[in-house]
Amino acid sequence: MEATVSDERPSPEGPATFREVFAQREFGAVFTASALSWVGDYLAKAAVTLLIYEQTESVALSAAAFAVSYLPWLVGGPLLAAVAERHPYRRVMVFCDLIRMVLMLLIAIPSLPAPAVLGLLFLTTLANPPSQAAKSALIPKILTGDRLVVGLSLHSSVAQAAQVVGYLIGAAIAGIDPVIALLINAATFAVSAVLVRFGVRERPAALAPGHQTHLLRETAQGFQIVFGTPVLRSIAVLVFSAMLFSIVPEGLAAAWAKESAGDTLDTGVAQAVIMAANPVGFILGGLLIGRAFGPSRRLALMRPLAVLAPLTLVPALLDPSPLVVALLAAACGFAVAGMLPTANGLFVQALPDAFRARAFGVMGTGVQVIQGSAVLVTGLLAERFAIPSVVGVWSLAGVLLMLLVALSWPAPRTVEAAVAAAAAGATGGAVRSVVPEQAAPGAPAGEQPDPAAGTAGRPPADGGRRRHAVT
């Protein structure tokens, strides 16, 4: 296979088009199912938060209802994601959707005590890690080459859009009757299950029964391959570093708006504008950069955009108005979206197939922990110092961190070798001694990689223009 990762000149081929991505009918089914369940999830978050507050008049319990969705990732995200490797991805996604549908219907029962609501909500969110891990591992089987990068960009953008739409509509519906929002969420899970069941073909489990060991050991192997392989470790550090600062304006929006809204802007409006700015910027960045630049140009832009992202928030030191804060947050989201899909595309192409769901569990847990920690730490700092100073200095530290990440990026030959090894079905050195039989070419642990797949976000040999279905 020709190694092309190090070629950062503009590709002679243009970027994959949205039409080419959606020509893969399986991706259309997964994309639509994801959009529906995401919107339903944010509807339910808004509804449950209000429902608990109306029942208990407790701000703490209301906040607990919002935060409970993070618990599965914190207490067992990688372990739950590892379960997805043991079963066909389609089956995992459908089962998780049906479980969440039933539990949402139970939460919608009128006059259910608050502890029961919180308990059922926690059980519902336990299905998130395996479902999302299976979906993350399935998409690279459907899309190849640059279509994968464009597809990931679309997927990330719709997740951000779902957050904005879900919160706005959910708050409006919850004000009328929270139960309606919960029933809508249950319906979205039902439709999602149908779309995946009949729109995605069945594939064998990535980890065949003969290769399964102990679930804890398999989970540990997920950490081992992410942090023991230089290329995967570098991408993980890049993504985690981006999460350290990009979430901060959103996390501090309520207090920031209250302190700086002034007489010209309502505090609630200021908070909403700041919170929505980063997702809106992310949507624009993912769509515009994904379409304006070819694969190798996006690869060349990845590290400069990584440094630019925290740099956009440094002007917070000047204590700008909420509208300017929103513009800064949107610019940060734009830059993060410009580099994140390319990094994700490189990650999945440098990752052996049998480890994709487990590696997603590691990454998903890391993102959740880092985002929560960043908001917690900056919130504590904001108790003693002015919020603009905290955000500005925190972002300046982010610039220095991103410069170090960019300067320590693996050599092109290392990246090429990692992608070539993954495409050949081999594991990195960090795990070869642990599971050599899973890496052997021709092993039954899942499907073999498509030889037409490009390397590191580059198109296949035919320029990514083939329109055959991935079936």
RAHU-V113951 format. One record per helix or strand. SS is the DSSP state (A for helix, B for strand). FROM is the first residue (numbers start at 1). TO is the last residue. If there is no record, write none. Layout:
# RAHU-V113951
<<SS:FROM:TO> <SS:FROM:TO>>
This chain:
# RAHU-V113951
<<A:18:22> <A:25:56> <A:59:85> <A:89:107> <A:114:142> <A:145:199> <A:209:211> <A:215:228> <A:230:246> <A:248:251> <A:253:260> <A:267:292> <A:295:311> <A:314:318> <A:322:349> <A:353:382> <A:387:407> <A:412:423> <A:429:432> <A:436:439>>
